[in-house]
Amino acid sequence: GDLLPADGVLIQGNDLKIDESALTGESDHVRKSLDKDPLLLSGTHVMEGSGRMVVTAVGVNSQSGIIFTLLGATGDDEDEGRDRKG
């Protein structure tokens, strides 16, 4: 169950299965291969196999980063609205 830290494109894989339930809600593991569905998304977990990928996006530019930004979960405005004493 390694967590993928970035979005990327699979360039080498060996019977790779990914748990994408964190992003899609789908509980079935998704088989990834070079010729069919080579996209790997950050926040998902490797359940079986191994592979190498070329990183295409990290942080707020990744698919999970975009979702968190749209949900307002970045934490940037956490202190807004609070009284500051100093």
N, C-alpha and C positions, 0 to 999 in steps of 0.2 A: 503493500500500500503506500508507495512513495508518492508524495504530493508534487504535482507539477507546478513549478514556481513562475512559469511564463507561458505565453502562447507560442506555438511554433508549428512547423511543418515536418512531418516524419520523413527522414531520408534513409533510414535503415531500421528494420523491425523484424522481430522474431516472435510470432504468435502473441502479439500485443493486444491486451484487453484493458479498457479504461472504464472506471466508474465515473460517469458524468452526472450523477444524481445531485450533486451540489449545485449545478447550474441548470439542469433540465428537469429534475424531479423524476426522471426515468430510472427505475431501479435495476434494469438489465445492464450488464456490462457490454460495452461497445467494442467490437473488433476493429482495430485500425490496421491499415496496410498502405503500401506505397501507391497502389493503383485504385484503391477504393477507400475514401474517407481518411486522408492523411493528416487532417488538422487536429492538433492537440491543444487543449485549452487549460489555462492556469486555474488552479483551484480544484482540478480533477485528480483522481488517484489511479496509479498503475496497479492493476489487480493481478495480471499475469503477463509473462513474457518480458521482453526487453526491447529497447530501441534507442535511436539517436534522432535528434531533431535540430533544425535550424530555428533559432529563436526569432520571432517576428514582432513581439510586443511584450513589454514588462510594465509593472506598476499600474498607474491609472490608465495607461493605453491598452492594457490587456482586456480581454473580454470580461473577466471578473472585476477588474478595476473600473470599467465603464459601468457595469451594473451597480457597484457600490457607490459610485459617484452619482448616478441617477437616483439612487435611493437616499442620498444625503448621508451616507455612512462613512464619509472620509474623516470626520472628526475635526475638520478645519475650523468650524464655527462653534465648537464645543463651549467656549467661554463667553459667547455672545449672550447678552441678556442677564448676565450675572453682575451683581454689584461688586465693584472692586474697591477694596479698602487699602489705603497705602499711605 
